[in-house]
Amino acid sequence: MNTEILNYLELMTDSLVKKERVLSSILELTRMQETLLSEQDFDNEKFDELISEKSGLIEEINKLDEGFDFIYKRISDTVKGNPSVFKEKIEKLQELIRVLVDRGVEIETLERRNQIQFDIKVSKSKDRIRNYNLNSSAVTKYYSNMSGNTGESNYFLDKKK
């Protein structure tokens, strides 16, 4: 029985190690997003690619979490009943979980900063579009007035016919 539980604990350890690798990849992609957001010329396509990659990695984390939870539910009563027998494995799992929590906090902090930078970029883009539309409208009106083509004169010409 103990061998089976030890094997399950080893599987849980492997799952956490894989999760740490995936979180490291997510952290790297998040840093790449930060770099993109700090550049003057924002590359929407590259940003979207990074988001897609992160989505795939998040799905992988969810699968790893499901497997971990499944195994944990299966062996938790036995491990809790005999903690001294599995002490070494439990401590290793706890250490890995601490590392994962730290990595998650680091990602979350960086994501918040990126969200603020993204909101600023979007706001600036909206302002540029608004200013372009206003300037374009003003230029159109100017040329229309300079050529003597105002909407009112066309109205009166049509009325006289």
KAHUHU-V787736 format. One record per backbone hydrogen bond with DSSP energy under -0.5 kcal/mol. CO is the residue of the C=O (numbers start at 1). NH is the residue of the N-H. If there is no record, write none. Layout:
co=CO nh=NH
co=CO nh=NH
This chain:
co=1 nh=5
co=2 nh=6
co=3 nh=7
co=4 nh=8
co=5 nh=9
co=6 nh=10
co=7 nh=11
co=8 nh=12
co=9 nh=13
co=10 nh=14
co=11 nh=15
co=12 nh=16
co=13 nh=17
co=14 nh=18
co=15 nh=19
co=16 nh=20
co=17 nh=21
co=18 nh=22
co=19 nh=23
co=20 nh=24
co=21 nh=25
co=22 nh=26
co=23 nh=27
co=24 nh=28
co=25 nh=29
co=26 nh=30
co=27 nh=31
co=28 nh=32
co=29 nh=33
co=30 nh=34
co=31 nh=35
co=32 nh=36
co=33 nh=37
co=34 nh=38
co=35 nh=39
co=36 nh=39
co=40 nh=42
co=42 nh=44
co=43 nh=47
co=44 nh=48
co=45 nh=49
co=46 nh=50
co=47 nh=51
co=48 nh=52
co=49 nh=53
co=50 nh=54
co=51 nh=55
co=52 nh=56
co=53 nh=57
co=54 nh=58
co=55 nh=59
co=56 nh=60
co=57 nh=61
co=58 nh=62
co=59 nh=63
co=60 nh=64
co=61 nh=65
co=62 nh=66
co=63 nh=67
co=64 nh=68
co=65 nh=69
co=66 nh=70
co=67 nh=71
co=68 nh=72
co=69 nh=73
co=70 nh=74
co=71 nh=75
co=72 nh=76
co=75 nh=79
co=76 nh=80
co=77 nh=81
co=78 nh=82
co=80 nh=83
co=82 nh=85
co=82 nh=86
co=84 nh=87
co=86 nh=90
co=87 nh=91
co=88 nh=92
co=89 nh=93
co=90 nh=94
co=91 nh=95
co=92 nh=96
co=93 nh=97
co=94 nh=98
co=95 nh=99
co=96 nh=100
co=97 nh=101
co=98 nh=102
co=99 nh=103
co=100 nh=104
co=101 nh=105
co=102 nh=106
co=103 nh=107
co=104 nh=108
co=105 nh=109
co=106 nh=110
co=107 nh=111
co=108 nh=112
co=109 nh=113
co=110 nh=114
co=111 nh=115
co=112 nh=116
co=113 nh=117
co=114 nh=118
co=115 nh=119
co=116 nh=120
co=117 nh=121
co=118 nh=122
co=119 nh=123
co=120 nh=124
co=121 nh=125
co=122 nh=126
co=123 nh=127
co=124 nh=128
co=125 nh=129
co=126 nh=130
co=127 nh=131
co=128 nh=132
co=129 nh=133
co=130 nh=134
co=131 nh=135
co=132 nh=136
co=133 nh=137
co=134 nh=138
co=135 nh=139
co=136 nh=140
co=137 nh=141
co=138 nh=142
co=139 nh=143
co=140 nh=144
co=141 nh=145
co=142 nh=146
co=143 nh=147
co=144 nh=149
co=145 nh=148
co=148 nh=150
co=150 nh=154
co=151 nh=155
co=152 nh=156
co=153 nh=157
co=154 nh=158
co=155 nh=159
co=156 nh=160
co=157 nh=161
